[in-house]
C-alpha cells in the first residue's frame, strides 16, 4: 500500500511539473554580456541579468545563438528567433527555468505578426 501511495505521489509530482512548462516563442535578445531576455507576444521576459542573482535554472541549455541565424547589434551580441520550453514567474515577468531551446529562422519571427520588433538596448 505504501509503495502504491509513493508511486501515485511521484506520478502526480512529475505530471504537475510537466504541466507547468510553457512553450514561448519570440526574439531572444542578448545585447551585452550576461543579459538575456525573451520578447514574445505577451511581453518581455527576463532570463538573466548581469551583476545580479537573476538567472533562470537551465540557462546553460541555451545554445550559441550566433552560430545560427543571428542579428549582431553590438559586436558579438544581438538577437535571434527561438522557441523555449520554460517555467515563468508571471508577476515578475521572468523565466525561472529553461527545459529546452530551439533556435528558429529569423523569417519565422519576422513573419509572426503577434511579435513585437526586437528591442535591443
PDB file as gemmi writes it, atoms N, CA and C in Angstrom:
CRYST1    1.000    1.000    1.000  90.00  90.00  90.00 P 1                      
ATOM      1  N   UNK A   1       0.823  -1.192   0.000  1.00  0.00           N  
ATOM      2  CA  UNK A   1       0.000   0.000   0.000  1.00  0.00           C  
ATOM      3  C   UNK A   1       0.870   1.261   0.000  1.00  0.00           C  
ATOM      4  N   UNK A   2       1.916   1.242   0.842  1.00  0.00           N  
ATOM      5  CA  UNK A   2       2.788   2.409   0.953  1.00  0.00           C  
ATOM      6  C   UNK A   2       3.489   2.677  -0.381  1.00  0.00           C  
ATOM      7  N   UNK A   3       3.960   1.612  -1.040  1.00  0.00           N  
ATOM      8  CA  UNK A   3       4.624   1.762  -2.345  1.00  0.00           C  
ATOM      9  C   UNK A   3       3.664   2.355  -3.372  1.00  0.00           C  
ATOM     10  N   UNK A   4       2.430   1.917  -3.315  1.00  0.00           N  
ATOM     11  CA  UNK A   4       1.420   2.421  -4.241  1.00  0.00           C  
ATOM     12  C   UNK A   4       1.202   3.918  -4.031  1.00  0.00           C  
ATOM     13  N   UNK A   5       1.093   4.332  -2.774  1.00  0.00           N  
ATOM     14  CA  UNK A   5       0.908   5.753  -2.474  1.00  0.00           C  
ATOM     15  C   UNK A   5       2.117   6.575  -2.907  1.00  0.00           C  
ATOM     16  N   UNK A   6       3.315   6.047  -2.676  1.00  0.00           N  
ATOM     17  CA  UNK A   6       4.528   6.749  -3.114  1.00  0.00           C  
ATOM     18  C   UNK A   6       4.574   6.861  -4.632  1.00  0.00           C  
ATOM     19  N   UNK A   7       4.200   5.796  -5.318  1.00  0.00           N  
ATOM     20  CA  UNK A   7       4.183   5.817  -6.779  1.00  0.00           C  
ATOM     21  C   UNK A   7       3.169   6.839  -7.295  1.00  0.00           C  
ATOM     22  N   UNK A   8       2.027   6.901  -6.688  1.00  0.00           N  
ATOM     23  CA  UNK A   8       0.998   7.876  -7.091  1.00  0.00           C  
ATOM     24  C   UNK A   8       1.495   9.292  -6.830  1.00  0.00           C  
ATOM     25  N   UNK A   9       2.103   9.524  -5.678  1.00  0.00           N  
ATOM     26  CA  UNK A   9       2.625  10.856  -5.345  1.00  0.00           C  
ATOM     27  C   UNK A   9       3.709  11.273  -6.333  1.00  0.00           C  
ATOM     28  N   UNK A  10       4.595  10.349  -6.685  1.00  0.00           N  
ATOM     29  CA  UNK A  10       5.655  10.655  -7.656  1.00  0.00           C  
ATOM     30  C   UNK A  10       5.052  10.954  -9.021  1.00  0.00           C  
ATOM     31  N   UNK A  11       4.064  10.187  -9.429  1.00  0.00           N  
ATOM     32  CA  UNK A  11       3.402  10.405 -10.715  1.00  0.00           C  
ATOM     33  C   UNK A  11       2.756  11.794 -10.759  1.00  0.00           C  
ATOM     34  N   UNK A  12       2.073  12.170  -9.690  1.00  0.00           N  
ATOM     35  CA  UNK A  12       1.421  13.486  -9.632  1.00  0.00           C  
ATOM     36  C   UNK A  12       2.467  14.593  -9.680  1.00  0.00           C  
ATOM     37  N   UNK A  13       3.562  14.439  -8.949  1.00  0.00           N  
ATOM     38  CA  UNK A  13       4.617  15.459  -8.931  1.00  0.00           C  
ATOM     39  C   UNK A  13       5.233  15.630 -10.312  1.00  0.00           C  
ATOM     40  N   UNK A  14       5.500  14.538 -10.992  1.00  0.00           N  
ATOM     41  CA  UNK A  14       6.087  14.606 -12.330  1.00  0.00           C  
ATOM     42  C   UNK A  14       5.123  15.266 -13.305  1.00  0.00           C  
ATOM     43  N   UNK A  15       3.865  14.874 -13.267  1.00  0.00           N  
ATOM     44  CA  UNK A  15       2.885  15.453 -14.189  1.00  0.00           C  
ATOM     45  C   UNK A  15       2.619  16.923 -13.894  1.00  0.00           C  
ATOM     46  N   UNK A  16       2.629  17.308 -12.629  1.00  0.00           N  
ATOM     47  CA  UNK A  16       2.437  18.706 -12.276  1.00  0.00           C  
ATOM     48  C   UNK A  16       3.591  19.542 -12.816  1.00  0.00           C  
ATOM     49  N   UNK A  17       4.818  19.066 -12.677  1.00  0.00           N  
ATOM     50  CA  UNK A  17       5.980  19.795 -13.190  1.00  0.00           C  
ATOM     51  C   UNK A  17       5.916  19.888 -14.708  1.00  0.00           C  
ATOM     52  N   UNK A  18       5.536  18.823 -15.364  1.00  0.00           N  
ATOM     53  CA  UNK A  18       5.461  18.833 -16.823  1.00  0.00           C  
ATOM     54  C   UNK A  18       4.380  19.782 -17.309  1.00  0.00           C  
ATOM     55  N   UNK A  19       3.265  19.873 -16.580  1.00  0.00           N  
ATOM     56  CA  UNK A  19       2.182  20.752 -16.982  1.00  0.00           C  
ATOM     57  C   UNK A  19       2.534  22.215 -16.754  1.00  0.00           C  
ATOM     58  N   UNK A  20       3.479  22.486 -15.868  1.00  0.00           N  
ATOM     59  CA  UNK A  20       3.854  23.861 -15.569  1.00  0.00           C  
ATOM     60  C   UNK A  20       4.670  24.472 -16.704  1.00  0.00           C  
ATOM     61  N   UNK A  21       5.369  23.669 -17.472  1.00  0.00           N  
ATOM     62  CA  UNK A  21       6.200  24.181 -18.556  1.00  0.00           C  
ATOM     63  C   UNK A  21       5.328  24.818 -19.636  1.00  0.00           C  
ATOM     64  N   UNK A  22       5.813  25.945 -20.135  1.00  0.00           N  
ATOM     65  CA  UNK A  22       5.134  26.665 -21.207  1.00  0.00           C  
ATOM     66  C   UNK A  22       6.056  26.719 -22.415  1.00  0.00           C  
ATOM     67  N   UNK A  23       5.480  26.707 -23.586  1.00  0.00           N  
ATOM     68  CA  UNK A  23       6.256  26.897 -24.806  1.00  0.00           C  
ATOM     69  C   UNK A  23       6.147  28.369 -25.181  1.00  0.00           C  
ATOM     70  N   UNK A  24       7.268  29.078 -25.195  1.00  0.00           N  
ATOM     71  CA  UNK A  24       7.299  30.501 -25.523  1.00  0.00           C  
ATOM     72  C   UNK A  24       8.219  30.705 -26.713  1.00  0.00           C  
ATOM     73  N   UNK A  25       7.708  31.424 -27.710  1.00  0.00           N  
ATOM     74  CA  UNK A  25       8.477  31.677 -28.921  1.00  0.00           C  
ATOM     75  C   UNK A  25       8.570  33.175 -29.168  1.00  0.00           C  
ATOM     76  N   UNK A  26       9.730  33.595 -29.624  1.00  0.00           N  
ATOM     77  CA  UNK A  26       9.922  35.007 -29.923  1.00  0.00           C  
ATOM     78  C   UNK A  26      11.382  35.345 -30.098  1.00  0.00           C  
ATOM     79  N   UNK A  27      11.691  36.608 -29.843  1.00  0.00           N  
ATOM     80  CA  UNK A  27      13.049  37.121 -30.007  1.00  0.00           C  
ATOM     81  C   UNK A  27      13.847  36.921 -28.730  1.00  0.00           C  
ATOM     82  N   UNK A  28      14.949  36.174 -28.814  1.00  0.00           N  
ATOM     83  CA  UNK A  28      15.879  36.080 -27.693  1.00  0.00           C  
ATOM     84  C   UNK A  28      16.885  37.203 -27.902  1.00  0.00           C  
ATOM     85  N   UNK A  29      17.004  38.062 -26.922  1.00  0.00           N  
ATOM     86  CA  UNK A  29      17.846  39.243 -27.046  1.00  0.00           C  
ATOM     87  C   UNK A  29      18.996  39.147 -26.049  1.00  0.00           C  
ATOM     88  N   UNK A  30      20.217  39.341 -26.556  1.00  0.00           N  
ATOM     89  CA  UNK A  30      21.441  39.321 -25.748  1.00  0.00           C  
ATOM     90  C   UNK A  30      22.263  40.550 -26.161  1.00  0.00           C  
ATOM     91  N   UNK A  31      21.912  41.734 -25.616  1.00  0.00           N  
ATOM     92  CA  UNK A  31      22.539  42.970 -26.078  1.00  0.00           C  
ATOM     93  C   UNK A  31      23.960  43.189 -25.560  1.00  0.00           C  
ATOM     94  N   UNK A  32      24.263  42.620 -24.400  1.00  0.00           N  
ATOM     95  CA  UNK A  32      25.563  42.780 -23.758  1.00  0.00           C  
ATOM     96  C   UNK A  32      25.852  41.515 -22.951  1.00  0.00           C  
ATOM     97  N   UNK A  33      27.091  41.319 -22.502  1.00  0.00           N  
ATOM     98  CA  UNK A  33      27.423  40.091 -21.759  1.00  0.00           C  
ATOM     99  C   UNK A  33      26.516  39.881 -20.542  1.00  0.00           C  
ATOM    100  N   UNK A  34      26.018  38.656 -20.394  1.00  0.00           N  
ATOM    101  CA  UNK A  34      25.252  38.287 -19.211  1.00  0.00           C  
ATOM    102  C   UNK A  34      23.832  38.814 -19.138  1.00  0.00           C  
ATOM    103  N   UNK A  35      23.338  39.425 -20.204  1.00  0.00           N  
ATOM    104  CA  UNK A  35      21.972  39.947 -20.215  1.00  0.00           C  
ATOM    105  C   UNK A  35      21.186  39.259 -21.327  1.00  0.00           C  
ATOM    106  N   UNK A  36      20.111  38.579 -20.939  1.00  0.00           N  
ATOM    107  CA  UNK A  36      19.248  37.886 -21.895  1.00  0.00           C  
ATOM    108  C   UNK A  36      17.799  38.118 -21.505  1.00  0.00           C  
ATOM    109  N   UNK A  37      16.950  38.272 -22.514  1.00  0.00           N  
ATOM    110  CA  UNK A  37      15.521  38.256 -22.293  1.00  0.00           C  
ATOM    111  C   UNK A  37      14.839  37.707 -23.531  1.00  0.00           C  
ATOM    112  N   UNK A  38      13.580  37.338 -23.388  1.00  0.00           N  
ATOM    113  CA  UNK A  38      12.770  36.838 -24.491  1.00  0.00           C  
ATOM    114  C   UNK A  38      11.595  37.785 -24.678  1.00  0.00           C  
ATOM    115  N   UNK A  39      11.455  38.322 -25.887  1.00  0.00           N  
ATOM    116  CA  UNK A  39      10.299  39.148 -26.237  1.00  0.00           C  
ATOM    117  C   UNK A  39       9.332  38.283 -27.024  1.00  0.00           C  
ATOM    118  N   UNK A  40       8.156  38.023 -26.447  1.00  0.00           N  
ATOM    119  CA  UNK A  40       7.147  37.232 -27.149  1.00  0.00           C  
ATOM    120  C   UNK A  40       5.845  38.022 -27.215  1.00  0.00           C  
ATOM    121  N   UNK A  41       4.775  37.379 -27.631  1.00  0.00           N  
ATOM    122  CA  UNK A  41       3.500  38.075 -27.818  1.00  0.00           C  
ATOM    123  C   UNK A  41       2.909  38.601 -26.513  1.00  0.00           C  
ATOM    124  N   UNK A  42       3.403  38.114 -25.353  1.00  0.00           N  
ATOM    125  CA  UNK A  42       2.898  38.575 -24.063  1.00  0.00           C  
ATOM    126  C   UNK A  42       3.813  39.593 -23.387  1.00  0.00           C  
ATOM    127  N   UNK A  43       4.914  39.937 -24.028  1.00  0.00           N  
ATOM    128  CA  UNK A  43       5.806  40.930 -23.442  1.00  0.00           C  
ATOM    129  C   UNK A  43       7.243  40.466 -23.373  1.00  0.00           C  
ATOM    130  N   UNK A  44       7.991  41.098 -22.508  1.00  0.00           N  
ATOM    131  CA  UNK A  44       9.420  40.835 -22.355  1.00  0.00           C  
ATOM    132  C   UNK A  44       9.658  40.044 -21.066  1.00  0.00           C  
ATOM    133  N   UNK A  45      10.378  38.929 -21.183  1.00  0.00           N  
ATOM    134  CA  UNK A  45      10.623  38.016 -20.069  1.00  0.00           C  
ATOM    135  C   UNK A  45      12.117  37.980 -19.775  1.00  0.00           C  
ATOM    136  N   UNK A  46      12.516  38.370 -18.572  1.00  0.00           N  
ATOM    137  CA  UNK A  46      13.921  38.361 -18.187  1.00  0.00           C  
ATOM    138  C   UNK A  46      14.392  36.926 -17.993  1.00  0.00           C  
ATOM    139  N   UNK A  47      15.552  36.621 -18.568  1.00  0.00           N  
ATOM    140  CA  UNK A  47      16.169  35.306 -18.399  1.00  0.00           C  
ATOM    141  C   UNK A  47      17.357  35.415 -17.445  1.00  0.00           C  
ATOM    142  N   UNK A  48      18.214  36.411 -17.675  1.00  0.00           N  
ATOM    143  CA  UNK A  48      19.325  36.670 -16.757  1.00  0.00           C  
ATOM    144  C   UNK A  48      19.760  38.118 -16.880  1.00  0.00           C  
ATOM    145  N   UNK A  49      20.293  38.626 -15.770  1.00  0.00           N  
ATOM    146  CA  UNK A  49      20.764  39.991 -15.711  1.00  0.00           C  
ATOM    147  C   UNK A  49      22.158  39.999 -15.100  1.00  0.00           C  
ATOM    148  N   UNK A  50      23.104  40.563 -15.826  1.00  0.00           N  
ATOM    149  CA  UNK A  50      24.488  40.617 -15.351  1.00  0.00           C  
ATOM    150  C   UNK A  50      24.583  41.380 -14.028  1.00  0.00           C  
ATOM    151  N   UNK A  51      25.409  40.859 -13.135  1.00  0.00           N  
ATOM    152  CA  UNK A  51      25.641  41.525 -11.866  1.00  0.00           C  
ATOM    153  C   UNK A  51      24.542  41.331 -10.839  1.00  0.00           C  
ATOM    154  N   UNK A  52      23.628  40.401 -11.095  1.00  0.00           N  
ATOM    155  CA  UNK A  52      22.566  40.118 -10.128  1.00  0.00           C  
ATOM    156  C   UNK A  52      22.421  38.609  -9.985  1.00  0.00           C  
ATOM    157  N   UNK A  53      21.546  38.202  -9.102  1.00  0.00           N  
ATOM    158  CA  UNK A  53      21.301  36.765  -8.926  1.00  0.00           C  
ATOM    159  C   UNK A  53      20.157  36.278  -9.808  1.00  0.00           C  
ATOM    160  N   UNK A  54      19.707  37.128 -10.735  1.00  0.00           N  
ATOM    161  CA  UNK A  54      18.624  36.751 -11.642  1.00  0.00           C  
ATOM    162  C   UNK A  54      19.211  35.922 -12.786  1.00  0.00           C  
ATOM    163  N   UNK A  55      18.970  34.621 -12.732  1.00  0.00           N  
ATOM    164  CA  UNK A  55      19.374  33.724 -13.809  1.00  0.00           C  
ATOM    165  C   UNK A  55      18.474  32.496 -13.768  1.00  0.00           C  
ATOM    166  N   UNK A  56      17.854  32.207 -14.894  1.00  0.00           N  
ATOM    167  CA  UNK A  56      16.970  31.050 -14.976  1.00  0.00           C  
ATOM    168  C   UNK A  56      17.758  29.759 -14.775  1.00  0.00           C  
ATOM    169  N   UNK A  57      17.178  28.827 -14.017  1.00  0.00           N  
ATOM    170  CA  UNK A  57      17.769  27.495 -13.932  1.00  0.00           C  
ATOM    171  C   UNK A  57      17.770  26.915 -15.335  1.00  0.00           C  
ATOM    172  N   UNK A  58      18.819  26.205 -15.674  1.00  0.00           N  
ATOM    173  CA  UNK A  58      18.897  25.599 -17.000  1.00  0.00           C  
ATOM    174  C   UNK A  58      19.385  26.551 -18.080  1.00  0.00           C  
ATOM    175  N   UNK A  59      19.877  27.732 -17.688  1.00  0.00           N  
ATOM    176  CA  UNK A  59      20.357  28.708 -18.676  1.00  0.00           C  
ATOM    177  C   UNK A  59      21.487  28.140 -19.528  1.00  0.00           C  
ATOM    178  N   UNK A  60      22.194  27.166 -18.995  1.00  0.00           N  
ATOM    179  CA  UNK A  60      23.279  26.545 -19.756  1.00  0.00           C  
ATOM    180  C   UNK A  60      22.762  25.770 -20.975  1.00  0.00           C  
ATOM    181  N   UNK A  61      21.456  25.546 -21.048  1.00  0.00           N  
ATOM    182  CA  UNK A  61      20.867  24.843 -22.195  1.00  0.00           C  
ATOM    183  C   UNK A  61      20.711  25.755 -23.410  1.00  0.00           C  
ATOM    184  N   UNK A  62      20.909  27.057 -23.212  1.00  0.00           N  
ATOM    185  CA  UNK A  62      20.803  27.967 -24.355  1.00  0.00           C  
ATOM    186  C   UNK A  62      22.007  27.762 -25.268  1.00  0.00           C  
ATOM    187  N   UNK A  63      21.759  27.613 -26.558  1.00  0.00           N  
ATOM    188  CA  UNK A  63      22.869  27.396 -27.490  1.00  0.00           C  
ATOM    189  C   UNK A  63      23.600  28.699 -27.794  1.00  0.00           C  
ATOM    190  N   UNK A  64      24.661  28.596 -28.555  1.00  0.00           N  
ATOM    191  CA  UNK A  64      25.343  29.777 -29.085  1.00  0.00           C  
ATOM    192  C   UNK A  64      24.482  30.267 -30.241  1.00  0.00           C  
ATOM    193  N   UNK A  65      23.641  31.249 -29.977  1.00  0.00           N  
ATOM    194  CA  UNK A  65      22.708  31.728 -30.986  1.00  0.00           C  
ATOM    195  C   UNK A  65      23.421  32.296 -32.208  1.00  0.00           C  
ATOM    196  N   UNK A  66      24.616  32.824 -32.024  1.00  0.00           N  
ATOM    197  CA  UNK A  66      25.335  33.423 -33.155  1.00  0.00           C  
ATOM    198  C   UNK A  66      25.811  32.372 -34.150  1.00  0.00           C  
ATOM    199  N   UNK A  67      25.740  31.084 -33.785  1.00  0.00           N  
ATOM    200  CA  UNK A  67      26.117  30.011 -34.712  1.00  0.00           C  
ATOM    201  C   UNK A  67      25.018  29.767 -35.743  1.00  0.00           C  
ATOM    202  N   UNK A  68      23.812  30.276 -35.489  1.00  0.00           N  
ATOM    203  CA  UNK A  68      22.694  30.150 -36.425  1.00  0.00           C  
ATOM    204  C   UNK A  68      22.371  31.507 -37.017  1.00  0.00           C  
ATOM    205  N   UNK A  69      21.116  31.678 -37.391  1.00  0.00           N  
ATOM    206  CA  UNK A  69      20.691  32.980 -37.902  1.00  0.00           C  
ATOM    207  C   UNK A  69      20.612  33.949 -36.732  1.00  0.00           C  
ATOM    208  N   UNK A  70      21.359  35.028 -36.821  1.00  0.00           N  
ATOM    209  CA  UNK A  70      21.567  35.925 -35.690  1.00  0.00           C  
ATOM    210  C   UNK A  70      21.832  37.327 -36.233  1.00  0.00           C  
ATOM    211  N   UNK A  71      21.262  38.331 -35.589  1.00  0.00           N  
ATOM    212  CA  UNK A  71      21.495  39.715 -35.987  1.00  0.00           C  
ATOM    213  C   UNK A  71      22.418  40.343 -34.949  1.00  0.00           C  
ATOM    214  N   UNK A  72      23.605  40.720 -35.393  1.00  0.00           N  
ATOM    215  CA  UNK A  72      24.562  41.377 -34.492  1.00  0.00           C  
ATOM    216  C   UNK A  72      24.203  42.851 -34.376  1.00  0.00           C  
ATOM    217  N   UNK A  73      24.142  43.328 -33.136  1.00  0.00           N  
ATOM    218  CA  UNK A  73      23.820  44.736 -32.903  1.00  0.00           C  
ATOM    219  C   UNK A  73      24.892  45.442 -32.083  1.00  0.00           C  
ATOM    220  N   UNK A  74      25.765  44.649 -31.459  1.00  0.00           N  
ATOM    221  CA  UNK A  74      26.785  45.213 -30.583  1.00  0.00           C  
ATOM    222  C   UNK A  74      27.957  44.229 -30.517  1.00  0.00           C  
ATOM    223  N   UNK A  75      28.841  44.284 -31.486  1.00  0.00           N  
ATOM    224  CA  UNK A  75      29.951  43.327 -31.516  1.00  0.00           C  
ATOM    225  C   UNK A  75      29.438  41.914 -31.693  1.00  0.00           C  
ATOM    226  N   UNK A  76      29.650  41.068 -30.687  1.00  0.00           N  
ATOM    227  CA  UNK A  76      29.204  39.673 -30.734  1.00  0.00           C  
ATOM    228  C   UNK A  76      27.785  39.492 -30.207  1.00  0.00           C  
ATOM    229  N   UNK A  77      27.143  40.562 -29.837  1.00  0.00           N  
ATOM    230  CA  UNK A  77      25.834  40.483 -29.194  1.00  0.00           C  
ATOM    231  C   UNK A  77      24.736  40.935 -30.137  1.00  0.00           C  
ATOM    232  N   UNK A  78      23.506  40.450 -29.881  1.00  0.00           N  
ATOM    233  CA  UNK A  78      22.386  40.799 -30.738  1.00  0.00           C  
ATOM    234  C   UNK A  78      21.153  39.992 -30.396  1.00  0.00           C  
ATOM    235  N   UNK A  79      20.453  39.518 -31.450  1.00  0.00           N  
ATOM    236  CA  UNK A  79      19.214  38.777 -31.200  1.00  0.00           C  
ATOM    237  C   UNK A  79      18.997  37.694 -32.248  1.00  0.00           C  
ATOM    238  N   UNK A  80      18.118  36.745 -31.883  1.00  0.00           N  
ATOM    239  CA  UNK A  80      17.778  35.615 -32.742  1.00  0.00           C  
ATOM    240  C   UNK A  80      16.323  35.236 -32.460  1.00  0.00           C  
ATOM    241  N   UNK A  81      15.814  34.296 -33.226  1.00  0.00           N  
ATOM    242  CA  UNK A  81      14.451  33.797 -33.065  1.00  0.00           C  
ATOM    243  C   UNK A  81      14.521  32.417 -32.411  1.00  0.00           C  
ATOM    244  N   UNK A  82      13.636  32.182 -31.442  1.00  0.00           N  
ATOM    245  CA  UNK A  82      13.708  30.924 -30.710  1.00  0.00           C  
ATOM    246  C   UNK A  82      12.351  30.504 -30.152  1.00  0.00           C  
ATOM    247  N   UNK A  83      12.229  29.225 -29.856  1.00  0.00           N  
ATOM    248  CA  UNK A  83      11.137  28.690 -29.040  1.00  0.00           C  
ATOM    249  C   UNK A  83      11.782  27.997 -27.848  1.00  0.00           C  
ATOM    250  N   UNK A  84      11.197  28.217 -26.687  1.00  0.00           N  
ATOM    251  CA  UNK A  84      11.747  27.668 -25.456  1.00  0.00           C  
ATOM    252  C   UNK A  84      10.638  27.013 -24.636  1.00  0.00           C  
ATOM    253  N   UNK A  85      10.960  25.889 -24.028  1.00  0.00           N  
ATOM    254  CA  UNK A  85      10.073  25.271 -23.047  1.00  0.00           C  
ATOM    255  C   UNK A  85      10.572  25.759 -21.691  1.00  0.00           C  
ATOM    256  N   UNK A  86       9.706  26.487 -20.971  1.00  0.00           N  
ATOM    257  CA  UNK A  86      10.149  27.176 -19.752  1.00  0.00           C  
ATOM    258  C   UNK A  86       9.075  27.189 -18.666  1.00  0.00           C  
ATOM    259  N   UNK A  87       9.521  27.464 -17.454  1.00  0.00           N  
ATOM    260  CA  UNK A  87       8.640  27.865 -16.361  1.00  0.00           C  
ATOM    261  C   UNK A  87       8.831  29.361 -16.196  1.00  0.00           C  
ATOM    262  N   UNK A  88       7.765  30.058 -15.825  1.00  0.00           N  
ATOM    263  CA  UNK A  88       7.844  31.511 -15.668  1.00  0.00           C  
ATOM    264  C   UNK A  88       7.259  31.957 -14.333  1.00  0.00           C  
ATOM    265  N   UNK A  89       7.684  33.137 -13.912  1.00  0.00           N  
ATOM    266  CA  UNK A  89       7.071  33.849 -12.799  1.00  0.00           C  
ATOM    267  C   UNK A  89       6.335  35.011 -13.452  1.00  0.00           C  
ATOM    268  N   UNK A  90       5.028  34.885 -13.595  1.00  0.00           N  
ATOM    269  CA  UNK A  90       4.240  35.895 -14.311  1.00  0.00           C  
ATOM    270  C   UNK A  90       4.271  37.253 -13.618  1.00  0.00           C  
ATOM    271  N   UNK A  91       4.257  37.266 -12.306  1.00  0.00           N  
ATOM    272  CA  UNK A  91       4.231  38.545 -11.595  1.00  0.00           C  
ATOM    273  C   UNK A  91       5.533  39.322 -11.785  1.00  0.00           C  
ATOM    274  N   UNK A  92       6.637  38.615 -11.963  1.00  0.00           N  
ATOM    275  CA  UNK A  92       7.942  39.253 -12.161  1.00  0.00           C  
ATOM    276  C   UNK A  92       8.329  39.349 -13.635  1.00  0.00           C  
ATOM    277  N   UNK A  93       7.505  38.750 -14.517  1.00  0.00           N  
ATOM    278  CA  UNK A  93       7.816  38.680 -15.967  1.00  0.00           C  
ATOM    279  C   UNK A  93       9.227  38.113 -16.153  1.00  0.00           C  
ATOM    280  N   UNK A  94       9.447  36.943 -15.521  1.00  0.00           N  
ATOM    281  CA  UNK A  94      10.766  36.336 -15.519  1.00  0.00           C  
ATOM    282  C   UNK A  94      10.671  34.857 -15.867  1.00  0.00           C  
ATOM    283  N   UNK A  95      11.603  34.387 -16.663  1.00  0.00           N  
ATOM    284  CA  UNK A  95      11.732  32.958 -16.925  1.00  0.00           C  
ATOM    285  C   UNK A  95      12.544  32.379 -15.773  1.00  0.00           C  
ATOM    286  N   UNK A  96      11.982  31.401 -15.080  1.00  0.00           N  
ATOM    287  CA  UNK A  96      12.642  30.850 -13.899  1.00  0.00           C  
ATOM    288  C   UNK A  96      13.392  29.554 -14.184  1.00  0.00           C  
ATOM    289  N   UNK A  97      12.944  28.808 -15.215  1.00  0.00           N  
ATOM    290  CA  UNK A  97      13.626  27.568 -15.566  1.00  0.00           C  
ATOM    291  C   UNK A  97      13.485  27.313 -17.060  1.00  0.00           C  
ATOM    292  N   UNK A  98      14.582  26.860 -17.656  1.00  0.00           N  
ATOM    293  CA  UNK A  98      14.610  26.519 -19.078  1.00  0.00           C  
ATOM    294  C   UNK A  98      14.752  25.005 -19.202  1.00  0.00           C  
ATOM    295  N   UNK A  99      13.815  24.376 -19.924  1.00  0.00           N  
ATOM    296  CA  UNK A  99      13.877  22.935 -20.142  1.00  0.00           C  
ATOM    297  C   UNK A  99      14.505  22.602 -21.490  1.00  0.00           C  
ATOM    298  N   UNK A 100      14.163  23.388 -22.501  1.00  0.00           N  
ATOM    299  CA  UNK A 100      14.749  23.174 -23.825  1.00  0.00           C  
ATOM    300  C   UNK A 100      14.651  24.454 -24.643  1.00  0.00           C  
ATOM    301  N   UNK A 101      15.517  24.542 -25.647  1.00  0.00           N  
ATOM    302  CA  UNK A 101      15.576  25.718 -26.511  1.00  0.00           C  
ATOM    303  C   UNK A 101      15.788  25.244 -27.939  1.00  0.00           C  
ATOM    304  N   UNK A 102      15.039  25.842 -28.856  1.00  0.00           N  
ATOM    305  CA  UNK A 102      15.243  25.549 -30.276  1.00  0.00           C  
ATOM    306  C   UNK A 102      15.329  26.874 -31.031  1.00  0.00           C  
ATOM    307  N   UNK A 103      16.466  27.089 -31.680  1.00  0.00           N  
ATOM    308  CA  UNK A 103      16.616  28.299 -32.477  1.00  0.00           C  
ATOM    309  C   UNK A 103      15.884  28.121 -33.802  1.00  0.00           C  
ATOM    310  N   UNK A 104      15.173  29.172 -34.224  1.00  0.00           N  
ATOM    311  CA  UNK A 104      14.409  29.161 -35.461  1.00  0.00           C  
ATOM    312  C   UNK A 104      15.030  30.138 -36.458  1.00  0.00           C  
ATOM    313  N   UNK A 105      14.519  30.136 -37.662  1.00  0.00           N  
ATOM    314  CA  UNK A 105      14.995  31.115 -38.641  1.00  0.00           C  
ATOM    315  C   UNK A 105      14.482  32.498 -38.268  1.00  0.00           C  
ATOM    316  N   UNK A 106      15.210  33.517 -38.661  1.00  0.00           N  
ATOM    317  CA  UNK A 106      14.770  34.892 -38.405  1.00  0.00           C  
ATOM    318  C   UNK A 106      13.428  35.148 -39.084  1.00  0.00           C  
ATOM    319  N   UNK A 107      13.223  34.546 -40.259  1.00  0.00           N  
ATOM    320  CA  UNK A 107      11.975  34.731 -41.012  1.00  0.00           C  
ATOM    321  C   UNK A 107      10.767  34.261 -40.207  1.00  0.00           C  
ATOM    322  N   UNK A 108      10.949  33.239 -39.384  1.00  0.00           N  
ATOM    323  CA  UNK A 108       9.841  32.715 -38.574  1.00  0.00           C  
ATOM    324  C   UNK A 108       9.313  33.803 -37.634  1.00  0.00           C  
ATOM    325  N   UNK A 109      10.182  34.499 -36.941  1.00  0.00           N  
ATOM    326  CA  UNK A 109       9.748  35.561 -36.018  1.00  0.00           C  
ATOM    327  C   UNK A 109       9.323  36.813 -36.782  1.00  0.00           C  
ATOM    328  N   UNK A 110      10.037  37.130 -37.853  1.00  0.00           N  
ATOM    329  CA  UNK A 110       9.662  38.312 -38.642  1.00  0.00           C  
ATOM    330  C   UNK A 110       8.259  38.158 -39.219  1.00  0.00           C  
ATOM    331  N   UNK A 111       7.889  36.943 -39.570  1.00  0.00           N  
ATOM    332  CA  UNK A 111       6.582  36.681 -40.158  1.00  0.00           C  
ATOM    333  C   UNK A 111       5.451  36.561 -39.156  1.00  0.00           C  
ATOM    334  N   UNK A 112       5.772  36.513 -37.868  1.00  0.00           N  
ATOM    335  CA  UNK A 112       4.754  36.370 -36.825  1.00  0.00           C  
ATOM    336  C   UNK A 112       4.278  37.766 -36.414  1.00  0.00           C  
ATOM    337  N   UNK A 113       3.098  38.145 -36.875  1.00  0.00           N  
ATOM    338  CA  UNK A 113       2.558  39.490 -36.616  1.00  0.00           C  
ATOM    339  C   UNK A 113       2.236  39.737 -35.138  1.00  0.00           C  
ATOM    340  N   UNK A 114       2.162  38.663 -34.330  1.00  0.00           N  
ATOM    341  CA  UNK A 114       1.877  38.850 -32.906  1.00  0.00           C  
ATOM    342  C   UNK A 114       3.114  39.276 -32.113  1.00  0.00           C  
ATOM    343  N   UNK A 115       4.290  39.160 -32.742  1.00  0.00           N  
ATOM    344  CA  UNK A 115       5.532  39.512 -32.039  1.00  0.00           C  
ATOM    345  C   UNK A 115       5.912  40.968 -32.264  1.00  0.00           C  
ATOM    346  N   UNK A 116       6.430  41.611 -31.224  1.00  0.00           N  
ATOM    347  CA  UNK A 116       6.946  42.969 -31.410  1.00  0.00           C  
ATOM    348  C   UNK A 116       8.271  42.907 -32.150  1.00  0.00           C  
ATOM    349  N   UNK A 117       8.719  44.034 -32.664  1.00  0.00           N  
ATOM    350  CA  UNK A 117      10.064  44.081 -33.237  1.00  0.00           C  
ATOM    351  C   UNK A 117      11.039  43.915 -32.071  1.00  0.00           C  
ATOM    352  N   UNK A 118      12.195  43.279 -32.329  1.00  0.00           N  
ATOM    353  CA  UNK A 118      13.132  43.066 -31.224  1.00  0.00           C  
ATOM    354  C   UNK A 118      13.618  44.397 -30.638  1.00  0.00           C  
ATOM    355  N   UNK A 119      13.601  44.462 -29.306  1.00  0.00           N  
ATOM    356  CA  UNK A 119      14.083  45.654 -28.597  1.00  0.00           C  
ATOM    357  C   UNK A 119      15.525  45.395 -28.185  1.00  0.00           C  
ATOM    358  N   UNK A 120      16.414  46.124 -28.768  1.00  0.00           N  
ATOM    359  CA  UNK A 120      17.825  45.966 -28.422  1.00  0.00           C  
ATOM    360  C   UNK A 120      18.288  47.268 -27.812  1.00  0.00           C  
ATOM    361  N   UNK A 121      18.693  47.203 -26.556  1.00  0.00           N  
ATOM    362  CA  UNK A 121      19.107  48.415 -25.831  1.00  0.00           C  
ATOM    363  C   UNK A 121      20.600  48.521 -25.800  1.00  0.00           C  
TER     364      UNK A 121                                                      
END                                                                             
